[in-house]
Amino acid sequence: MTTHLPDLDLEDIRATARANADDLLKTPVAPLHGPTVHRLLGDADVWMKLELFQRTGSFKARGALTAVRRLTPEQRSRGITAVSAGNHAVAAAFAAAQAGVSAKIVVLASANPARMAMARSYGAELLVAPDGPTGFAMVDALVRDEQRSFIHPFEGESASLGTATVGLEFAQQVPGMDVVLVAVGGGGLASGVSAAVRKLQPQCRVIGIEPEGNDVMRRSFEAGAPQRQDRSNTIADSLAPPMTTPTAYGLCRRHMERIVTVSDDAMCRAMAVMFRDAKLAVEPAGAAALAALLGPLRDELRGQRVGLVVCGANIDAATFSQQLARGEALL
């Protein structure tokens, strides 16, 4: 039973899209085809929602901007803070710049240098934490001592309403989808996308895709409640939160059929396919949905109209080249 779980209102999703329209892009969709795709999937009907072309290079800008826009004038005067391994830091910095508020953001020492540089380019002050627990403690201090508003990377109505605009656009752009595959980290993206898609295309299934080395949402589904992840072991650092949270988990559980996991090798292989046939250079998280379609879901979804959310592409050239070579060796 899911009647007790949170939900989003379709009119609120539409209102969020209108409110953010001047600062965000309505990202395009494109069919995925080419010789490698044909060899691996046959005459597949696959559509990509190209959220890697969103401002800041990932879907994260949608939730962060929605959250910052909802702050009171007094809260804006005190600025914002966030903690992130990279993509959310960039998005929070962007959202603060668009709203004209200061941003002091804690990034983990493991964050990709390219993402840190992007966050600084939007005017944010960055503080570096050696690990996640320390990072959250630093943010707690900024909230307490400077009264900054904490912009969560995936939890809360604002985060899910923002990402729901991805699903809103996708459902409008590609009618008659049988299934949408969406990457899952903390559930911020998947919660919003699944809610919007299921409201606009009720016949469409939504399946979440998670790394094998950080399957905290899959375990949350099994337990029936949010869970914690003690260790992460995946190259998809933007899909590696230490826990799930009530709102994001609740919306995912309400609207997603199930969670499927993929290996790091599978994501690298999918990155290589996207680079070969779609000419897209994506980060591992951006290839997770295709990895599932090429692997565990290939036979199940044969002959169906499949939507893939390509969620981001913030990766430096050296890391991309290394992971691309790893994927090419598997094709």
C-alpha positions in Angstrom: 0.0 0.0 0.0 1.3 3.5 -0.9 -1.6 5.7 0.1 0.4 7.1 3.1 3.3 8.1 0.9 3.9 11.8 -0.3 2.8 12.9 -3.7 3.2 15.9 -6.0 0.3 17.8 -7.6 0.4 18.1 -11.3 -0.6 21.8 -11.2 2.2 22.5 -8.8 4.6 20.8 -11.3 3.3 23.0 -14.1 3.6 26.1 -12.0 7.2 25.2 -11.1 8.0 24.9 -14.8 6.5 28.3 -15.5 8.4 29.9 -12.6 11.7 28.5 -13.8 11.2 29.0 -17.5 13.3 32.2 -17.9 16.4 30.7 -16.1 16.3 27.0 -17.3 16.2 25.3 -20.6 13.5 23.0 -21.9 16.0 20.3 -22.9 15.6 18.4 -26.2 14.8 14.8 -26.9 16.4 12.7 -29.6 16.1 9.1 -30.8 19.0 6.8 -30.0 20.1 5.0 -33.1 23.3 3.9 -35.0 25.2 0.8 -35.9 26.3 -0.1 -32.4 22.8 0.4 -31.0 21.3 -1.7 -33.8 23.8 -4.5 -33.2 23.0 -4.6 -29.5 19.3 -3.8 -29.5 18.0 -4.3 -33.0 15.3 -2.0 -34.2 14.7 -0.4 -30.9 12.4 2.6 -30.3 14.5 4.5 -27.8 14.3 8.2 -26.9 16.7 10.2 -24.9 15.8 13.2 -22.7 19.0 15.2 -23.0 19.2 16.7 -19.6 23.0 17.0 -19.9 22.3 20.1 -22.0 20.6 21.8 -19.0 22.3 24.8 -17.5 25.2 23.6 -15.2 25.4 20.3 -17.2 22.9 18.3 -15.2 19.3 18.1 -14.0 20.4 19.4 -10.6 19.8 23.0 -11.5 16.1 22.4 -11.6 15.7 21.4 -7.9 18.3 23.9 -6.6 16.7 26.9 -8.4 13.2 25.8 -7.2 14.4 25.7 -3.6 16.2 29.1 -3.8 13.2 30.7 -5.4 11.0 29.6 -2.5 13.2 31.3 0.2 11.8 34.4 2.0 13.5 37.8 1.5 15.0 37.4 4.9 16.4 34.0 4.1 17.9 35.2 0.9 19.7 38.0 2.7 21.5 35.4 4.7 22.6 33.3 1.7 22.5 29.6 1.2 24.8 26.6 1.8 24.9 23.0 0.4 27.1 19.9 0.6 28.0 18.0 -2.5 30.4 15.7 -4.4 30.1 18.0 -7.4 26.9 18.4 -9.4 24.8 19.8 -6.7 27.5 22.2 -5.7 27.4 23.6 -9.3 23.6 23.7 -9.3 23.4 25.5 -5.9 26.0 28.0 -7.0 24.1 28.7 -10.2 20.8 29.0 -8.4 22.2 31.5 -5.9 23.7 33.5 -8.7 20.4 33.7 -10.5 18.6 34.8 -7.4 21.3 37.2 -6.3 22.2 35.6 -3.0 25.5 34.5 -1.6 26.5 30.8 -1.6 29.0 29.1 0.7 29.2 25.5 -0.3 31.0 22.5 1.2 32.4 20.1 -1.4 34.0 16.7 -0.7 37.7 16.4 -1.3 36.8 13.6 -3.8 34.8 16.0 -6.0 35.8 16.2 -9.6 38.0 19.3 -10.1 36.0 20.3 -13.2 32.8 20.5 -11.1 34.6 22.5 -8.4 35.8 25.0 -11.0 32.3 25.3 -12.4 30.8 26.1 -8.9 33.5 28.8 -8.4 32.7 30.3 -11.8 29.2 31.1 -10.5 30.6 33.0 -7.6 30.3 30.5 -4.8 32.8 30.2 -2.0 33.8 26.6 -1.6 34.9 24.9 1.6 36.5 21.4 1.2 35.6 18.5 3.5 37.6 15.3 3.7 34.5 13.1 3.8 30.7 13.1 3.9 30.1 13.2 7.7 32.5 16.0 8.1 30.9 17.9 5.2 27.5 17.7 6.7 28.9 18.8 10.1 30.4 21.8 8.3 27.1 22.7 6.7 25.3 22.3 10.0 27.7 24.9 11.5 27.1 27.3 8.6 23.3 27.0 9.2 23.8 27.5 12.9 26.4 30.3 12.9 25.5 32.2 9.7 21.9 31.3 9.5 22.3 30.2 5.9 19.5 28.2 4.3 20.5 24.6 3.5 19.7 23.5 0.0 19.4 19.7 0.1 20.8 17.8 -2.9 17.7 15.5 -3.2 15.3 15.7 -0.2 12.2 17.9 0.1 9.3 19.1 -2.0 11.3 21.7 -3.8 13.9 19.2 -5.1 11.2 16.8 -6.4 9.1 19.6 -7.9 12.1 20.9 -9.7 13.0 17.5 -11.2 9.4 16.8 -11.9 9.7 19.4 -14.7 12.0 16.9 -16.5 9.3 14.3 -16.5 6.7 16.9 -17.5 8.7 17.9 -20.5 9.6 14.3 -21.5 6.0 13.1 -21.3 4.9 16.0 -23.5 7.8 15.6 -26.0 7.5 11.8 -26.5 3.9 10.5 -26.5 3.1 6.8 -25.9 6.1 5.7 -23.9 5.9 2.2 -22.5 8.7 2.7 -19.9 11.0 5.4 -18.7 14.4 4.5 -17.2 15.9 7.0 -14.8 19.1 6.9 -12.7 18.7 6.8 -8.9 21.1 8.3 -6.4 19.3 9.8 -3.4 16.1 9.8 -5.5 15.8 13.5 -6.2 15.7 13.1 -9.9 13.7 9.8 -9.9 11.1 11.0 -7.5 10.1 14.0 -9.6 10.4 12.3 -13.0 8.4 9.3 -12.0 5.6 11.4 -10.4 5.2 13.6 -13.5 5.4 10.8 -16.1 2.9 8.6 -14.3 0.4 11.5 -14.0 0.7 12.4 -17.7 1.2 8.9 -19.2 -0.5 6.6 -16.6 0.2 3.5 -18.8 3.9 4.2 -18.7 6.1 2.3 -16.3 9.1 3.9 -14.6 12.1 1.9 -13.5 14.9 3.3 -11.4 18.5 2.4 -12.3 21.1 2.3 -9.5 24.8 1.4 -9.3 25.5 -2.1 -7.8 28.1 -0.4 -5.6 25.6 2.0 -4.0 22.2 0.3 -4.0 20.7 2.2 -1.0 17.4 2.9 -2.8 16.9 -0.8 -3.8 17.5 -1.8 -0.2 15.1 0.9 0.9 12.4 -0.5 -1.3 13.1 -4.0 0.1 12.9 -2.7 3.7 9.9 -0.4 3.1 11.7 2.6 4.6 14.7 4.8 4.0 18.1 3.1 4.6 21.7 4.2 5.1 24.7 3.1 3.0 27.9 2.6 5.0 30.2 2.4 2.0 30.1 3.3 -1.6 32.0 1.5 -4.4 31.1 2.9 -7.8 32.5 5.3 -10.4 29.1 7.0 -10.6 29.9 9.4 -7.8 26.8 11.4 -8.4 24.7 8.3 -7.7 26.4 7.5 -4.4 24.6 9.1 -1.5 25.0 7.7 2.0 21.3 7.4 2.6 17.8 7.7 1.3 15.3 10.3 2.8 11.6 10.3 3.5 10.2 12.5 0.7 12.5 11.3 -2.1 12.1 7.6 -1.1 8.3 8.0 -0.6 7.7 9.5 -4.1 10.0 6.9 -5.7 8.2 4.1 -3.9 4.8 5.5 -4.9 5.5 6.0 -8.6 8.4 3.7 -9.6 7.8 0.0 -10.4 11.2 -1.2 -9.1 14.9 -0.6 -9.0 17.4 -2.4 -11.3 21.1 -2.3 -10.6 24.0 -2.0 -13.1 27.8 -2.5 -12.7 30.5 0.1 -13.3 31.6 -1.9 -16.4 28.0 -1.7 -17.7 28.0 2.1 -17.3 31.3 2.4 -19.1 30.1 0.3 -21.9 27.0 2.4 -22.2 29.1 5.6 -22.2 31.0 4.1 -25.2 27.8 3.3 -27.0 26.5 6.9 -26.5 29.8 8.4 -27.6 29.9 6.2 -30.8 26.3 6.5 -31.9 24.9 9.6 -30.3 28.2 11.6 -30.2 27.5 12.4 -26.5 30.2 12.5 -23.8 28.4 11.7 -20.6 29.4 10.9 -17.0 28.7 7.4 -15.7 25.4 8.5 -14.1 24.2 9.8 -17.5 24.8 6.4 -19.0 23.1 4.4 -16.2 19.7 4.2 -17.9 21.2 2.9 -21.2 23.4 0.4 -19.3 20.2 -1.2 -17.9 18.6 -1.3 -21.3 21.6 -2.9 -22.8 21.9 -5.4 -19.9 19.3 -6.6 -17.4 16.3 -5.1 -19.2 17.2 -5.8 -22.8 14.9 -8.8 -23.3 12.1 -7.5 -21.1 11.8 -4.2 -23.0 12.4 -5.5 -26.6 9.9 -3.9 -29.0 8.7 -1.3 -26.5 9.0 2.5 -26.7 11.7 3.3 -24.1 12.6 6.7 -22.6 16.0 7.3 -21.2 16.8 10.2 -18.9 20.4 11.3 -19.8 20.9 13.1 -16.5 24.4 14.8 -16.7 27.8 15.2 -18.3 30.0 16.9 -15.8 33.2 15.0 -16.2 36.8 16.0 -16.9 38.5 14.9 -20.1 41.1 12.6 -18.5 38.5 10.7 -16.5 36.1 10.4 -19.4 38.9 9.1 -21.7 39.8 6.4 -19.1 36.2 5.3 -18.6 35.5 5.4 -22.4 38.5 3.2 -23.0 37.2 0.8 -20.4 33.8 0.7 -22.1 35.2 0.3 -25.6 37.0 -2.8 -24.5 33.7 -4.3 -23.6 31.9 -3.7 -27.0 
